Amino acid sequence: MAGSSRALFLLTFLLLSFSEATEILVGGKANAWKLPSSQSQSLNQWAETSRFRVGDTLVWSYEEGKDSVLKVGKEDYEACNTQNPEQRFEDGNTKVQLHKPGPFYFISGAKGHCEQGQKLVVVVVTPRRRFVSFSPAPSPAEIEGPAVSPSSGAASFNVGFLAAVVGILGLGVGFL
């Protein structure tokens, strides 16, 4: 039974180690979703100094019933059009997962707030892949015996990692 617990812990650790997704509080603090007092207080200023990755979740904290968050397209963002949002949130604790790279546009649903600067665009970057670097395979002239086709170091790492995970799962199943 102890081996099973260790295998499950190790598998969980490995999976979490490869995940970098986090929850990000919009504006870096509670109740930042409000009319900016100046251009320097704009949430876009904050977003320009932040890094957003695929899988991250944006979290808005605001007073329920007094405001809303609208996910919109670029044209509606620029025009502050609140009529046809892709998504509307009004719960006061909005969470939106950034599921793909590229820009995401958000505006306030409160009348006149977007026009006064209560809007946000975040640009999501593709996560960097973390692969161990391997030396290239030797040329056929350096190998004695039959020629072997070289393989990608990244592919070898993926296969090795997958084999390790399957092995751990196999060990865990044997102890159940």
Rosetta silent file (secondary structure, phi, psi, omega in degrees, C-alpha in Angstrom):
SEQUENCE: MAGSSRALFLLTFLLLSFSEATEILVGGKANAWKLPSSQSQSLNQWAETSRFRVGDTLVWSYEEGKDSVLKVGKEDYEACNTQNPEQRFEDGNTKVQLHKPGPFYFISGAKGHCEQGQKLVVVVVTPRRRFVSFSPAPSPAEIEGPAVSPSSGAASFNVGFLAAVVGILGLGVGFL
SCORE:     score description
SCORE:     0.000 S_00000001
   1 L     0.000  -36.845 -179.816    0.000    0.000    0.000 S_00000001
   2 H   -65.332  -35.981  178.024    2.893    2.367    0.782 S_00000001
   3 H   -64.206  -37.686  178.887    4.323    1.786   -2.717 S_00000001
   4 H   -64.385  -43.124  179.066    0.999    2.734   -4.242 S_00000001
   5 H   -64.238  -41.331  178.916    0.904    6.005   -2.299 S_00000001
   6 H   -64.215  -42.221 -179.775    4.470    6.817   -3.300 S_00000001
   7 H   -64.281  -42.555  179.083    3.741    6.113   -6.969 S_00000001
   8 H   -64.765  -41.927  178.268    0.627    8.305   -6.897 S_00000001
   9 H   -61.639  -46.247 -178.217    2.536   11.117   -5.159 S_00000001
  10 H   -63.297  -42.503  178.452    5.369   10.898   -7.692 S_00000001
  11 H   -62.234  -45.412  178.439    2.960   10.917  -10.640 S_00000001
  12 H   -60.429  -44.524  179.436    1.096   13.939   -9.229 S_00000001
  13 H   -60.170  -46.135 -179.420    4.400   15.744   -8.640 S_00000001
  14 H   -62.359  -43.809 -179.698    5.593   15.058  -12.190 S_00000001
  15 H   -65.095  -41.298  179.670    2.341   16.239  -13.751 S_00000001
  16 H   -70.664  -30.098  179.379    2.278   19.417  -11.668 S_00000001
  17 H   -64.558  -32.453 -178.890    5.948   20.088  -12.425 S_00000001
  18 L   -87.977   -4.730  179.668    5.178   20.320  -16.141 S_00000001
  19 L  -102.989  127.193  179.780    2.190   22.622  -15.583 S_00000001
  20 L  -113.624    8.525 -176.666    2.884   26.321  -15.160 S_00000001
  21 L   -66.586  140.391  179.439   -0.696   27.575  -15.253 S_00000001
  22 L  -139.113  163.336  171.297   -1.629   30.010  -12.506 S_00000001
  23 E   -91.940  132.424 -176.906   -4.528   32.177  -11.386 S_00000001
  24 E  -121.425  120.023  178.191   -3.799   35.857  -11.939 S_00000001
  25 E   -75.100  119.085 -177.542   -5.763   38.552  -10.110 S_00000001
  26 H   -58.200  127.721 -178.120   -6.583   41.249  -12.672 S_00000001
  27 H    81.392   -5.785  178.943   -4.738   44.430  -11.761 S_00000001
  28 H    80.021    2.723 -179.723   -2.775   42.535   -9.125 S_00000001
  29 L  -156.824  161.277  178.176   -5.277   43.354   -6.382 S_00000001
  30 L   -64.799  147.929  176.998   -8.920   42.965   -5.395 S_00000001
  31 L    60.258   29.574  176.413  -11.397   45.462   -6.839 S_00000001
  32 L   -80.828  -13.690  179.324   -9.023   46.661   -9.569 S_00000001
  33 L   -81.400   86.441 -178.085  -11.863   46.290  -12.114 S_00000001
  34 L  -156.338  173.481  177.026  -13.063   49.905  -11.922 S_00000001
  35 L   -62.187  129.348  178.248  -12.824   53.203  -13.747 S_00000001
  36 L   -73.595  141.134  179.837   -9.155   54.200  -13.934 S_00000001
  37 L   -78.688  -19.671  176.788   -8.342   57.527  -12.303 S_00000001
  38 L  -158.580  170.805  179.070   -5.652   58.194  -14.953 S_00000001
  39 H   -60.124  -35.929 -179.968   -3.998   56.565  -17.959 S_00000001
  40 H   -69.169  -18.139  177.579   -1.225   55.261  -15.691 S_00000001
  41 H   -91.303    1.609 -179.204   -3.908   53.476  -13.632 S_00000001
  42 L   -62.544  141.146  176.780   -5.224   51.678  -16.731 S_00000001
  43 H   -65.871  -23.126  176.637   -5.373   47.905  -16.485 S_00000001
  44 H   -68.159  -31.255  174.063   -3.684   47.792  -19.877 S_00000001
  45 H   -62.555  -43.961  177.503   -0.605   49.362  -18.267 S_00000001
  46 H   -62.438  -45.434 -176.781   -0.644   46.500  -15.747 S_00000001
  47 H   -63.592  -34.077 -179.856   -1.187   43.896  -18.500 S_00000001
  48 H   -66.399  -23.109  179.891    1.770   45.195  -20.510 S_00000001
  49 L   -99.671    4.701 -179.766    4.081   44.427  -17.588 S_00000001
  50 L  -111.330  158.960  177.238    2.620   40.964  -16.975 S_00000001
  51 L  -116.753  127.863 -178.642    3.165   37.678  -18.783 S_00000001
  52 E  -116.429  131.687 -178.269    0.175   35.496  -19.611 S_00000001
  53 E  -117.808  156.053  174.324    0.529   31.874  -20.698 S_00000001
  54 L   -55.614  131.433 -179.399   -1.858   29.341  -22.189 S_00000001
  55 L    99.744  -19.575  176.516   -3.676   27.687  -19.290 S_00000001
  56 L   -65.448  157.549  177.735   -3.502   30.692  -16.947 S_00000001
  57 E  -123.026  125.033  173.919   -6.763   31.919  -15.440 S_00000001
  58 E   -83.413  138.973 -179.939   -7.624   35.611  -15.067 S_00000001
  59 E  -124.968  121.988  175.834   -9.599   36.444  -11.914 S_00000001
  60 E  -102.949  135.920  174.017  -11.669   39.619  -11.576 S_00000001
  61 E  -120.020  119.896 -178.449  -12.835   40.800   -8.174 S_00000001
  62 L  -156.365  168.516 -178.070  -15.592   43.444   -8.231 S_00000001
  63 L   -77.188  118.064 -179.513  -18.899   44.268   -6.578 S_00000001
  64 E   -59.692  137.653  178.350  -21.623   41.958   -7.879 S_00000001
  65 L    87.985  -15.486 -179.728  -24.588   43.783   -9.404 S_00000001
  66 L  -104.564  -15.783 -178.373  -22.654   47.028   -9.935 S_00000001
  67 E  -154.424  178.847  176.138  -20.441   45.936  -12.819 S_00000001
  68 L  -157.406  167.198  176.725  -19.703   43.054  -15.173 S_00000001
  69 E  -118.832  127.642  178.017  -16.937   41.681  -17.357 S_00000001
  70 E  -115.307  125.358  172.079  -17.607   41.166  -21.058 S_00000001
  71 E   -88.830  123.472 -174.276  -15.298   39.065  -23.221 S_00000001
  72 E  -133.556  171.027  173.117  -15.494   40.606  -26.687 S_00000001
  73 L   -82.575  172.086 -176.717  -13.779   40.629  -30.065 S_00000001
  74 H   -57.986  -44.555 -177.408  -11.275   43.258  -31.155 S_00000001
  75 H   -64.257  -43.368  178.986  -13.810   45.432  -32.988 S_00000001
  76 H   -68.417  -31.966  176.089  -16.228   45.506  -30.021 S_00000001
  77 H   -62.878  -50.324 -177.559  -13.289   46.241  -27.699 S_00000001
  78 H   -65.167  -35.802 -178.026  -12.216   49.231  -29.796 S_00000001
  79 H   -90.982   -3.502 -175.192  -15.813   50.520  -30.183 S_00000001
  80 L    55.395   40.972  179.750  -16.801   49.725  -26.561 S_00000001
  81 L   -84.712  115.239 -178.679  -19.752   47.767  -27.934 S_00000001
  82 L   -98.412    2.950 -171.594  -21.502   45.937  -25.073 S_00000001
  83 L   -74.888  -36.486 -174.856  -24.393   44.563  -27.165 S_00000001
  84 L  -131.956   64.406 -178.692  -23.048   41.200  -28.362 S_00000001
  85 L   -69.756  152.748  173.586  -20.320   39.898  -26.049 S_00000001
  86 L   -67.242  -37.586  177.006  -18.793   36.469  -26.592 S_00000001
  87 E  -146.710  147.018  177.982  -19.263   35.932  -22.847 S_00000001
  88 E  -126.228  131.556  178.748  -20.870   37.963  -20.044 S_00000001
  89 E  -126.104  134.530 -176.766  -19.919   37.621  -16.371 S_00000001
  90 L  -137.394   14.834 -171.021  -21.743   39.355  -13.514 S_00000001
  91 L   -85.085   -8.979 -179.411  -20.903   37.301  -10.423 S_00000001
  92 L    86.427  -14.171  176.659  -18.299   39.607   -8.806 S_00000001
  93 E  -140.124   72.881 -173.844  -15.669   36.871   -8.884 S_00000001
  94 E   -84.762  136.313  175.767  -15.138   36.140  -12.565 S_00000001
  95 E  -127.229  128.871  179.122  -12.623   33.555  -13.747 S_00000001
  96 E  -130.393  121.527  177.878  -11.625   33.166  -17.391 S_00000001
  97 E   -82.773  135.730  178.001   -9.119   30.582  -18.551 S_00000001
  98 L   -89.500   95.738 -167.473   -6.738   31.697  -21.274 S_00000001
  99 L   -93.009   -3.852 -178.810   -7.000   28.593  -23.456 S_00000001
 100 L  -153.557  159.335  176.918   -5.030   29.640  -26.546 S_00000001
 101 L   -73.388  156.598  177.922   -2.248   32.023  -27.561 S_00000001
 102 E   117.989 -175.560 -177.679   -3.089   35.487  -28.857 S_00000001
 103 E   -81.674  145.820  172.062   -5.032   38.520  -27.640 S_00000001
 104 E  -123.902  134.362 -175.640   -8.089   38.367  -25.346 S_00000001
 105 E  -115.530  133.035  179.704  -10.323   41.455  -25.087 S_00000001
 106 E  -135.417  140.456  175.657  -12.448   42.448  -22.079 S_00000001
 107 E  -134.845  159.523  174.585  -14.633   45.488  -21.402 S_00000001
 108 E   -74.961  142.663  176.657  -16.859   46.620  -18.571 S_00000001
 109 L   -89.985   -6.742  178.864  -20.559   46.049  -19.075 S_00000001
 110 L   -72.821  137.398 -175.743  -21.503   49.058  -16.931 S_00000001
 111 L   -54.363  123.553  175.462  -22.900   51.928  -18.999 S_00000001
 112 L    81.106   -9.360 -176.158  -20.164   54.349  -20.090 S_00000001
 113 L   -69.525  -41.008  179.992  -17.338   52.598  -18.198 S_00000001
 114 H   -60.783  -44.613 -179.836  -15.558   51.205  -21.252 S_00000001
 115 H   -60.829  -24.659  179.073  -15.522   54.639  -22.888 S_00000001
 116 H   -94.542    9.970  172.203  -13.842   55.974  -19.732 S_00000001
 117 L   104.508    5.227  179.833  -11.063   53.369  -19.943 S_00000001
 118 L   -87.426   81.278  179.282  -12.374   50.350  -18.037 S_00000001
 119 E  -154.702  165.036 -173.180  -11.186   47.734  -20.456 S_00000001
 120 E  -150.797  135.761  169.670   -8.391   45.237  -20.769 S_00000001
 121 E  -124.454  130.386  175.440   -6.494   43.391  -23.472 S_00000001
 122 E  -120.180  142.999  178.251   -4.103   40.595  -22.562 S_00000001
 123 E  -110.741  121.635 -175.986   -1.778   38.842  -24.978 S_00000001
 124 E   -96.821  130.638  179.061   -1.222   35.177  -24.237 S_00000001
 125 E   -98.488  154.623  176.389    2.065   33.565  -25.210 S_00000001
 126 L   -74.369  134.078 -179.557    2.596   29.940  -26.100 S_00000001
 127 L   -65.830  143.191  176.064    4.304   28.109  -23.246 S_00000001
 128 L   -73.125  141.012  176.848    7.895   27.144  -23.842 S_00000001
 129 L   -84.441  137.898  179.608    8.458   23.434  -24.026 S_00000001
 130 L  -104.595   98.203  177.878   10.932   22.094  -21.513 S_00000001
 131 L  -117.313  143.822  175.019   12.941   19.372  -23.150 S_00000001
 132 L   -73.949  136.186 -178.774   16.257   18.071  -22.035 S_00000001
 133 L   -83.640  131.888  178.002   18.876   18.751  -24.656 S_00000001
 134 L  -116.137  153.308  173.977   20.611   15.701  -26.065 S_00000001
 135 L   -68.626  149.350  177.900   23.687   15.438  -28.241 S_00000001
 136 L   -65.364  155.235  178.634   22.910   14.631  -31.863 S_00000001
 137 L   -65.320  145.373  178.765   23.141   10.996  -32.881 S_00000001
 138 L   -65.496  154.672  178.973   26.523    9.986  -34.269 S_00000001
 139 L   -71.265  156.547 -179.793   26.830    9.738  -38.025 S_00000001
 140 H   -55.293  -29.949 -179.488   26.625    6.254  -39.590 S_00000001
 141 H   -67.227  -26.271 -178.654   30.374    6.435  -40.311 S_00000001
 142 H   -85.073   -9.064 -175.929   31.067    6.668  -36.555 S_00000001
 143 L  -104.639  131.510  173.704   28.995    3.579  -35.747 S_00000001
 144 L   -86.405  137.855  179.687   30.304    0.070  -36.215 S_00000001
 145 L   104.544 -165.358 -176.167   27.668   -2.298  -37.488 S_00000001
 146 L   -66.991  149.111  178.902   24.410   -1.629  -39.342 S_00000001
 147 L   -69.345  140.881  179.444   23.315    1.938  -39.935 S_00000001
 148 L  -122.341  134.320  179.822   20.643    3.249  -37.568 S_00000001
 149 L   -72.729  135.929  179.924   18.423    6.195  -38.412 S_00000001
 150 L   -69.420  152.775  176.915   18.902    9.096  -35.972 S_00000001
 151 L  -120.614  160.028  178.752   15.972   10.169  -33.807 S_00000001
 152 L   -69.412  136.086  176.475   14.982   13.508  -32.398 S_00000001
 153 H   -60.572  -38.687 -179.855   16.280   14.154  -28.882 S_00000001
 154 H   -66.050  -40.576  179.273   12.917   15.651  -27.946 S_00000001
 155 H   -65.947  -39.997  177.949   11.076   12.591  -29.224 S_00000001
 156 H   -61.993  -42.160  179.086   13.442   10.312  -27.281 S_00000001
 157 H   -62.456  -45.203  179.741   12.801   12.341  -24.150 S_00000001
 158 H   -59.609  -44.871 -179.827    9.013   12.158  -24.659 S_00000001
 159 H   -63.893  -43.442  178.950    9.125    8.388  -25.153 S_00000001
 160 H   -63.513  -42.117  179.546   11.355    7.969  -22.097 S_00000001
 161 H   -64.748  -43.894  179.103    9.138   10.185  -19.973 S_00000001
 162 H   -62.433  -41.683  178.689    6.014    8.360  -21.120 S_00000001
 163 H   -62.454  -39.395  178.590    7.641    5.006  -20.351 S_00000001
 164 H   -64.437  -43.710  179.784    8.533    6.243  -16.844 S_00000001
 165 H   -64.234  -44.501  178.789    4.965    7.405  -16.187 S_00000001
 166 H   -62.586  -40.407  177.854    3.511    4.120  -17.475 S_00000001
 167 H   -61.996  -42.340  178.775    6.017    2.246  -15.319 S_00000001
 168 H   -64.382  -44.632  178.262    5.009    4.232  -12.236 S_00000001
 169 H   -61.701  -40.484  178.987    1.337    3.641  -12.958 S_00000001
 170 H   -61.936  -41.173  177.014    2.080   -0.037  -13.450 S_00000001
 171 H   -63.707  -42.782 -179.021    3.815   -0.192  -10.060 S_00000001
 172 H   -64.283  -39.004 -179.206    0.922    1.619   -8.408 S_00000001
 173 H   -66.438  -36.030 -178.991   -1.656   -0.739   -9.911 S_00000001
 174 H   -65.435  -23.147 -177.764    0.268   -3.773   -8.670 S_00000001
 175 L   -95.058   -4.825 -178.271   -0.024   -2.590   -5.069 S_00000001
 176 L   -75.819    0.000    0.000   -3.767   -1.889   -5.104 S_00000001
